[in-house]
């Protein structure tokens, strides 16, 4: 939430997609790419993951 990496979903959609690997992979990559607007921060250092 701190960095604006939020995908607003209703409760039904959240339940439907929470275990959908293709859906999650797509949005994880989009979120990591969007995070690049913070030039002094590194996504991997903060979130401890790399989705690319």
C-alpha positions, 0 to 999 in steps of 0.5 A: 500500500505504501508504494501504491502497488494495489490491485482493487478487487471485490471479495468475489474476484479476490477469491476467484483469482488468489490462486490463479498463477497466470493472473498473479504472475501478470500483475506481479510483473506489472507491479514490479515494473511500476515500482521503477518510478522510484529511482532510489529504491530497489524492488528486490531490496524491499519486497525480497522477490523478483518477478522477472 
